[in-house]
């Protein structure tokens, strides 16, 4: 890459008040770096995450379909349990998204460090994620890539939904036929390749997240598609050492969210009013 290319990017960021820090993550078409940002009219620098998308590296369909959707959606989102996009700007062949900084990383790392969470703790985090998802759905947005890696935690361990690369606007009656996200979190109807309701598929993915929080492992084996679908059809299996300690109420919620037949799955209202999920309501 020519040296002046990096200089121009550095100059663009410097003029806008950004100083880049360490790498936070990298995907197929974008990288995320920590940064400090001195906003116009402000003296104190703000710590942010900067998502950098290189237009030269993204496929045509992503550039023409998924990227415009993401940029349209993140501009409108404003909820305590959804990562906030503060600014979007371009420079050269790159698109920069200034994101709220989540200092405690993602939910997967959080669980890997601690193991299965205490139900009182997981109920709080789960309710926050569910409220964020309810906000998205109420505003006609389906995420389509919910997974532990896309749930970030701020310095106060408040959960926030992130990464809207596969999201789109959909009404409750709309059907999608695009395979999105990770197979391990994908609803059966997506794996079967049939048109699906995005909001209902999101519920399945949320159920997988709930299982991982409480059990510390994936609910379904995903080494091959045949095994994965077979597991999805079968009754949930809990880790032997946790089977007796898991409360009947959390098992009930997981079973109702991970219903193979999509029409039998709980909706978000039923989830948030479920006896276990109400344990996550923090006292004022």
ABEGO torsion letter per residue (X at the ends): XBAAAAAAAAAAAAAAGBBBBBBAEBBAABBBBBBBBBBBGBABBBBBBBBBBBAAABBAAAAAAAAAAAAAAAAABBBAABBBBABBBBBEABBBBBBBBBAAEBAAAAAAAAEBBBAAAAAAAAAAAAAAAAAAAAAGBBAGABBAAABBBBAAGBBBBBGAAABBBBBAABBBABBBEBAAABBAAAAAGBBBBAAAAAAAAAAAAAAAAAAGBBABBAABAAAAAAAAABBBBBBAAAAAABBAAAAAAAAAAABABAAABBBAAAAAABAAAAAABBBX
